[in-house]
């Protein structure tokens, strides 16, 4: 554990992370340069005795109720990227703790572009085409082609947050077929081109199913064997949101049986993905290490957002990306 700038009145915890460690280092440096006492450790509970007015970390670092019980002085928790699943947001709201994240336009824009790239790669059978060249297989005859255009395909969105909405905006003009969406918060008037439907219909009719949900008790294991069984054999599944939403064993089984045509998975229940994961070696599968939409532009946006969110929390102002605005009612 390290501390910098001990003369500051605000004591800020900044965590570590295997993926976003350098980003957290930069945020820590800038906060220290602005006069805050920055304390570094792997987890908030590792910090020695003393007040902590704000926490800066990622969704891989748990913020437990017992820790918050011991630190009633915490004003806010700032996540360096968009995920906030390592804290109980309703509990934080009840405590009057602001939760902010790095949902910058560059962040969700990059993830939307990555989602579309994966949809194209799966529809056009890119993994198989790469393997065919490496293995010296002959080019398929016209009657053997199994690639499909994105044009005319039915898109199924599970969740309709910023990234899903950016996917819709970027696909405007591509001529995709119906856009179906299952969400707890439908936006009928704002998005007349999107048909908000049940999960069963979304899975059963879509050619491309793309998951865009936070991980919470309601979404954990949402896509399991039953749900995968509703999908069409020609359909593909994309998950760039959070591991734990899709049952990985059930998905691997469905891919091996040919129940669905392919999958692209960027987030996993356990990260890094274990060597004995059933997804490894599954056919027609693209696996990436929670990095597929991480662009230079995204990273450049996250440091200033993290610093500004933290300073606003400490000043008692609204952060740039407010996860729990209901906390304002708790504080009044």
N, C-alpha and C positions, 0 to 999 in steps of 0.2 A: 504494500500500500504506500502511495506517495501523496504528498500535499504540496501545493504551491500557493504563494501569495497569502500568508497567514494573517495579514493585517486587515483583510476585507471583512465586512460584517456579514456577508452572505457566504455560506459554506455549501458548496455544490459537489455532489457525487457525480463522477463520470466513470462509467463502466468500461469493460473490455469486451471484445467480440472477435471470433475467429474469422468472420467475413468483413465486418465493418470496423475493424480495429483501428486502421489508419484514419478513418473518418472521425472516430471518437477522439483520437489523439489530437487532431486538428481543432475540434470543438473545445477540448480541454485547454489547449494553448491559447485560443482566442478568448475564452472566458477568463483565464488567468490574466491575460494582458489587459482585460477590461476591469480588473480590480477585484475579482471574486476569488475566494479561497477554494481551490479545486482539490478534491480528494479522489484518488484513483484506487480502484480495487476491482476484483472480478465480480463481486456481488455487493449490494448495499449492506447486507448483514456482516460483511467482513470489515467494515469500517470501525475504527476505535471509537470510544465514547465521544460524544459531542453532537451538536445539532447539525441537521442536514436540511437546508431550505428548499432544495430542488434536486431531482435525480435525472441524469441523462444516460440513456442506455438503449439497448435493442430488445426486440421481442424474444431473444434467447436468454435474457436475464430475468428470472422471476422477481416480482415485487410482492412479497407475501403479506397477508393481513397482520401476522404477528410482528413483522418489521414496522408496519405503519402504526400498530398499537404503541410500539416503543418510541415512535418518532412523530408525535402529533404536530410538530412544527413544520413538517413537509408541506410546501405550498403547491408543488406541481411535479409531475413526472413527464419528461420530454423524451419521446422515442426518436432516434436518429433517422429511422425510415418509417414506412407506413404502418407496419404491423404493431399491434398493441396487445396481442393475446397473452402476454406474460403478466398482466395485471387484471384484476377484477374491476372493470370500469364502473359498473353500478356501485360497487363498494367504495371506490375512490370518490365517486360523486357524492355519496352519502356522507363521506368524511369531509367534503369541501375541498378535495384535491383536484386541481386542474390536470387534465391529461391532454397532451399535444403530441403531434407526430410530424413526420417529414413528407406529408402528402403534397409535394410540390407539383406544379404542372409538368416539369421535366420528368418527375418520378412516374406518375401515372401515364404520361404520354409514352415514355419508353416502354413501360410494361404493356401498353395496348399494342404498340408496334411489334413487340416480341410475340404477343399472342397471335397476331395475324400472320407473322412469319411461320410460327409453328403450325397454324391451320393450313397454310399453303404447303408446308413441307409434308404434312401428313396426307393431305388430299392428293398431292402429286407424287406420293410414295418415294420421297427423297432418300430415306434410309436404305430402302431396297435398291434404289438405283446406284447408290454409292457402293453397296455391297456387291452388286452385280459386276461393276467394273473391277473391283478388287479381286473378285473370284474368277474373272474371265468368262462370265456367263454370256451367252449370245443375247443380242438385243431382242426384246419381245416382238413377235409379229403383231400386226394390228388387232387380230382377234384375241391376243393374249394381254392386251393393255388393261391395266387396272387403275390407272390414274384418273382423277376427276377434277374438273374445274371448280374454282370457288364460286364462279358465277352460277346463280340458280340454286346454290346450296342453302338449306335451312339452317340457320344459326340458332343454337340454344344457349342462352346465358343463364347461369345459376348464380344469382346475385346481380345487383345493378348499381354498384358503387362507381366511383370516378373512373376506374380502369375500364369497366364494362361499357360505360357511356362513351369513353374515348374510342373504344373499339368500334362502336356504332358510327361515330363521327368519321373515323378514318375509312370505314367501308362504304360510306355514302358515295354512290356513283359506280360501285363495283358490280352492281347488278346481282347482289346476293338475294336469295329467296326470302321467305318470311323470317323475321327475327322474333323468336319466342324468348320470353324471360320469366323465370320464377324468382320472386323476391318478396320479402316481407313488407317492402315499401314501394309499391307500384307507382309509376308516374304517368298516368294515362294522358293527362292534358299536355304535359311537356313533351312527351314522346309518342305521338300518335302512330308513328311507323313501327313501334314495338308492341307486340301482343303479349300481355301479361297473363300467364297461365299457371296451372298446377305443375308441380315438379314432375309428376308422372307424364303429363303431356309434353313438357319440355324435353324430357329424356326420350320419350317414345317417338317423337316426330323429327328431331334434329339430326342433321348430317354431321354437325360439329357441335359438341357440348363443351363449353368453356366455363370453368369454375372461377368465380370472383367473389369470395366470401371471406370474412374474418373467421378465425378459429375460436369458437366459444362452445359452451355445453350444448347449445342447440344445433351446431353444425358439425361437431365431432362425429365422424363415422356416417355422415349424411349420405354419401355415395358408397353403398355396400353391394353385396351380391344381388339383392333384390332389385336395386336401382339399376345396376349394370345390366341385369337381365331384361330391363325394359327397353334398352337401347337397340337400335337397328344393327344388323350385322355389318352394314357398310359405314356405320358411324364411327367417329373418332372422339377421343376425350382429351381435353387439355386442362391441366391444373398448374397455374402460376401463382396461386394465392397462398394457401397454407397447407402444409402436411398435416395429416390427421383427419382431414375432411373426406378423403377418399381412402377406402379400405384397400391397402396395397396388395394384400394376399388375394383378395377377391378380384382385383383388377388384373393381376398376373394370371390368375386362373382363366379369366374371361379372354384375355389375349391369346393364351396358349390353345384354348378351345376354338378360337376364331369367332367368338360370340360378338366381338366388336373388331373393327378393322385396324385400330391403332391407337396409340396414346402418346402424349408429350407431357412429361411430368418434371417440374422444376423444384418442387418443394416436397419434403418427405417427413414422415412421422419422426424418424431419427436422422439427424444430419451431423456429419456427412453420412451418405447412404451406406449402410453396412455392406460388407463384401458378400454376405450370404442372403441379401435381400431377394425375395422372389421376383422382383421386377428386373433384376439383372438377367439378361439373356432372353427376356420375353420378346416375342416377335413383334416387328413393326412398332418399335418403341423408341422414343427420343428421351433420354434422361440427361438433365443438366443440374449442376450443383447450386441451385438457388442463386443463379447469376445471369440467367438468360436475358433479362431486360436491363441489366446494369450497364448503363452507358456513361461515357465521360460527362455528358451534359447532366445526367441524373446526379452523379456524385458531386459535381460542381455546385449543384443547387442545395444539397443536403447540409453542408457545413454552415453556410450563412443562415439557413432556416433553423437549424438546431440552436445556434447561438442566439438568434433573435427570439425564438420561442422561449428559451430559458430566461432571457432578460425581461421579456414581457411578463412571464410568470412571476418573477421576483419583484417586479414593479406593481403587480396586481392588475395587469392589463390583459386583454384578450390575446391569446397567442395567434400566430398566423394560421395554424391548422388546429382547430379546436375539436377534439374528439368528443368531449362531454359538455356541451354548452349548458345543459341542465344544471350544472354545478353552480351557475350564477344564481339560481333560485334557492339553492341550499345555503348560499352565503348571505342572502338577504334576510 
